[in-house]
Amino acid sequence: MNPLSFLLDEWQQRHLLTNEQRVQLETHERNRPVSLYLLLRSLLYAGILLFTSGVGVLIYNNIDTIGHTALIALLAVLTVGSFFYVYRTSVPFSRGLIENEAKFSDFALLIACTLFLILEGYVQWRYNVFGTRYGLATVLPAVLFLFCAYRFDHRGVLSMGLTAFASWVGITVAPMEVLSNNDFNDMRLIVTGVLLGILYIGAGVASERMDFKKHFSFTYLLLGGNVFFIGSLAGLFRSEGWAFGFALPIAAGCWLFVNHARRSQSFLFLLMAVVYGYIAFTYLLFEVMNEALWAFFGMFYVAASTGGVIWFFLNFKKLLKVRDEQQQRQR
Amino acid sequence: MKAYNETLLLNEYAQKMAKKWHSERLLSTEQLAEAVQSHAQVPYNPNLFIKIGLFLFGNVCFMFGGGFVFMILGEGGGFAFTALLYGFGVTFLLLRLIKQKQLHFAGVDNALIYGIIGATMPLIFEVYDALRINEFWVGVLFCLPVLVVVVYSFGEPLVALGAFLSGLFILASILMKNPIGKALLPFALMIYAAVFFVVTRNLSQKSSAFYWKLAIYWVNTAALVLFYAAGNYFVVRELNAELNGLGSPSPEVAFAGLFWGFSILIPVLYLYGGFRWRNRTLLLLGLLGIVATILTVRYYHAMLAIEWVLILVGVVAAISAFFLIRSLKTPKFGFIYAPEKDNDERFAIEMVVISQMTQNSHSAEKGVEFGGGDFAGGGAEDKY
């Protein structure tokens, strides 16, 4: 007997179900169509990835016969074509979330923007259009992507735009590379990172408060939060003497993120606040306390405090008065 | 002894089904209320990110707690003894925590389960060391009872997978001791996988095995992967050369035709099974198997330049996906293409991937590197 009939048996015994309803439920469950959403989408992406890689290699091997100009022209046509398709299938601008019926429109915008990046890089390499004005070359895609993100309501393109904008000011925000790609020995870069993080976080909070593209705040806060916290922590570790200049912003950031997590039920932000906050707090404690004491209390402190964090995670709903998940989120 | 309260798990399942049927208007609101009431107690099931946090801090807490215990007790009765004692202490704590907080795979219990298994290892290692046998598989054999007991009482999927792989390792090690065993290795592994597949498939239909549902699913999937891999021509040929020290290029193996047959037929079989049983895992494994088989063919017979293979496979995959997406808007053969609810996890993954790929194309502007390689990173955007 499988778990389903076991459950239905039990309900029948409790007179929760009538006989025919039981049969109905059982047939329904047996014939429920299985959704291939993720499988087919992944297959589509994988197919396009393979195809473009193949075309790329093919062109690379035959570049002498094709010629750079023809290739650039082709790329330009493809880019413009994709943008045109997106424009044709788009729906009018709205402050909220847009439900677009056109199934491939989302995808086309993503392709159009990536093609634009490639095209720009190619043109710069071949004709040196931007000369040494690298700033212009990096800010141009940022502006275009941010505009497209808002106009066509696309979270993916928003994160492209924010990443491009960050490279314009010299920061890597891609979450996997925030640590490895930024040189956090440089105080100027640290401060830039922290300020950029504050800017993004501010934009996220504002979009939510003003009910203007509310659903974008997730991307803003995630990208901005990471660079803000990691930058501030780097500042905390580097700075001697005025550590509190970084500790206070971290504390404020944690408070903001915890509050946001509570309101929006996005617990990723709670996790970020707790992890980064814990690191900062422990570091400060190390700094303040005397070393001989640490040798003994260090182990005990970490064991006890992580135990405390676990307790917090197990009880946070009560502690933070989070509403029940039933009545949640209207993203 | 089952560590988790099975009733709670059944309640969770009951509530989930009741809510699903209610949203499909198969149950009235009163019936839903009644069902929820009669299955009121469910395990604590926090959001994925909370689970990650619980897992991280659970691990750190276990390690530093252990350090603290060692500092207090010293190594009085030997390292292994203290570790075992600590393991027992944590087990006791874990069982209480599970009961009090009604946990079920909430991250912290998983972390502590792994920790407890780790705490028994020093003892096993010392016994193995004292016996002075230089057979690594014997050591693994000593670990196996621990894993089996843990799987039985907790039903933890990763531990179940570990037990499955340990058994695989022991079997392979014994067979590799003599030439006949070596020759029979692929078949033995396929049989091992097939046995586990059949057993787990039967168990998954039984309500008495409900407690181990997740563990059964993981082992079932692993058995399918092993079944294909053990019969794959590339794996057999290269492993054969490796194990017998035949050097490269690897020589042809006996029964080559048979293994080519396995390489081609098994993915087809998986796809058919996935279609018949409406099983997404089988469909996915079938597709991945086809990719692996294509790679295998190309490895030994370079009939087509790599770019053309990429283009061909890409076109076939993209076009079939495109048409399936369009035609499955209405259910056919028990399948449908219905958008699933978006959630934070997916947004986060998507964002990380897109941001990463923008960064890459951006840095590529300094030196030219065109040709799609970095561009189409979007492929990994949707993940299971």
Interface residues (C-beta under 8 A of the other chain):
Chain A: M1 N2 P3 L4 S5 F6 L7 E10 W11 R14 L16 L17 Q21 Q24 L25 H28 N31 R32 P33 V34 S35 L36 Y37 L38 L39 L40 R41 S42 L43 L44 Y45 A46 G47 I48 L49 L50 F51 T52 S53 G54 V55 G56 V57 L58 I59 Y60 N61 K103 L110 I111 T114 L115 L117 I118 E120 G121 Y122 Q124 W125 A137 T138 P141 R155 G156 S159 M160 L162 T163 A164 S167 T172 V173 A174 P175 M176 E177 N181 F218 T219 L222 L223 Q265 S266 F267 L268 L270 L271 V274 V275 M299 F300 V302 A303 T306 G307 V309 I310 F313 L314 F316
Chain B: L10 Y13 A14 M17 W21 E24 L26 Q31 E34 A35 S38 Y44 P46 N47 F49 I50 I52 G53 L54 L56 F57 G58 V60 C61 F64 G65 G67 F68 M71 K101 A106 V108 Q205 K206 S207 F210 K213 R278 N279 R280 L283 L284 L287 I306 E307 W308 V309 L310 I311 L312 V313 G314 V315 V316 A317 A318 I319 S320 A321 F322 L324 I325 R326 L328 P331 G334 F335 I336 Y337 A338 P339 E340 D344 F347 A348 E350 M351 V352 I354 S355 Q356 M357 T358 Q359 S361 H362 S363 A364 E365 G367 V368 F370 G371 G372 G373 F375 A376 G377 G378 G379 A380 E381 D382 K383 Y384
